[in-house]
Amino acid sequence: MWRQFLRFVNSGAIGTAVHYTLLWLLVNQWAVQPVWASTCGAVAGAATIYGLNYVWTFASDLPHRRTLPRFIAIALTSMLLNLAIMYALTKGLKLHYLLAQVVATGVCLGLNYLASRYWAFKPTTT
């Protein structure tokens, strides 16, 4: 399980690198507005993470029509959870935003992994 978790973390890091690389290229090489460039980067990063998780992290043979909607649901839920944690820690507990983000990232990472392993990419039993 630890090996799989490390693959999950690495897939996320690679997806993040794709996001930031595309953001930089679109803004600096093609003069795309940063908000749109970041959106394109986020989509490309998420697609990269999905593909790596499907093929490498979980070695899934499930149909994409099952795993992709679940992956998207996890990503959207994680985004909302990150928002709630950031709000609670920065507004409620008055933590520094970077410390709050580290906590939120840790919580979301752990929950994303568990949801991916036991729901999105969990093989069906026959």
C-alpha positions in Angstrom: 0.0 0.0 0.0 2.9 2.4 0.7 4.3 1.8 -2.7 1.0 2.6 -4.3 0.6 5.7 -2.1 4.1 6.9 -3.3 3.0 6.4 -6.9 -0.2 8.4 -6.1 1.9 11.2 -4.7 4.3 11.1 -7.7 1.4 11.2 -10.1 0.1 14.3 -8.4 3.5 15.9 -8.5 3.8 15.2 -12.3 0.3 16.5 -12.9 1.2 19.7 -11.0 4.4 20.1 -13.1 2.3 19.8 -16.2 -0.1 22.4 -14.9 2.6 24.9 -14.1 4.6 24.2 -17.2 1.6 24.8 -19.4 0.6 27.9 -17.4 4.1 29.4 -17.9 4.2 28.5 -21.6 0.8 29.9 -22.4 1.4 33.2 -20.5 5.0 33.7 -21.6 5.2 32.3 -25.0 1.7 32.8 -26.4 0.4 35.8 -24.3 -2.7 34.0 -23.0 -4.3 35.7 -20.0 -3.1 34.0 -16.7 -6.6 32.9 -15.6 -7.3 31.1 -18.8 -3.7 29.7 -18.9 -4.1 28.4 -15.4 -7.4 26.8 -16.3 -5.9 25.1 -19.3 -3.0 24.0 -17.1 -5.3 22.6 -14.4 -7.3 20.6 -17.0 -4.1 19.2 -18.5 -2.7 18.5 -15.0 -5.8 16.7 -14.0 -5.9 14.6 -17.2 -2.2 13.7 -16.5 -3.0 12.7 -13.0 -6.0 10.6 -14.0 -4.0 8.8 -16.7 -1.1 8.1 -14.4 -3.5 6.9 -11.7 -5.4 4.7 -14.1 -2.4 3.1 -15.7 0.4 3.3 -13.1 -0.8 3.9 -9.6 -3.8 1.6 -9.6 -3.2 -0.4 -12.8 -6.9 -0.3 -13.4 -8.7 -2.3 -16.1 -12.1 -0.8 -15.3 -13.9 1.2 -18.0 -13.2 4.9 -18.1 -17.0 5.6 -18.0 -16.8 4.2 -14.4 -13.5 5.6 -13.2 -13.5 9.1 -14.8 -16.7 10.4 -13.3 -15.6 9.2 -9.9 -12.2 10.8 -10.3 -13.9 14.1 -11.2 -16.2 13.8 -8.2 -13.2 13.2 -5.9 -11.4 16.2 -7.4 -14.3 18.5 -7.0 -15.0 17.3 -3.5 -11.4 17.8 -2.6 -11.5 21.4 -3.9 -14.4 22.2 -1.7 -12.8 20.5 1.3 -9.6 22.5 0.7 -11.7 25.7 0.6 -13.4 24.7 3.9 -10.2 23.8 5.7 -8.5 27.0 4.5 -11.4 29.1 5.6 -11.6 27.4 9.0 -7.8 27.6 9.7 -7.2 31.1 8.4 -10.4 32.9 9.4 -11.3 30.8 12.5 -8.0 29.8 14.0 -6.0 32.7 12.4 -3.2 30.4 11.1 -0.8 31.7 8.5 -2.2 30.9 5.1 0.8 28.8 4.1 0.6 26.6 7.2 -3.1 26.3 6.7 -2.5 25.2 3.1 0.0 22.6 4.2 -2.6 21.1 6.6 -5.3 21.3 3.9 -3.0 19.6 1.4 -2.2 16.8 3.8 -5.8 16.1 4.6 -7.0 16.3 1.0 -4.1 14.1 -0.2 -4.9 11.4 2.3 -8.6 11.5 1.6 -8.1 11.6 -2.2 -5.9 8.5 -2.0 -8.4 6.6 0.0 -11.3 7.6 -2.2 -9.3 6.7 -5.3 -8.2 3.4 -4.0 -11.4 2.3 -2.4 -14.0 3.9 -4.8 -12.8 5.4 -8.1 -10.3 2.7 -9.1 -11.5 -0.2 -6.9 -11.9 -3.3 -9.0 -15.3 -4.8 -9.1 -15.6 -8.2 -7.3 -17.2 -11.0 -9.1 
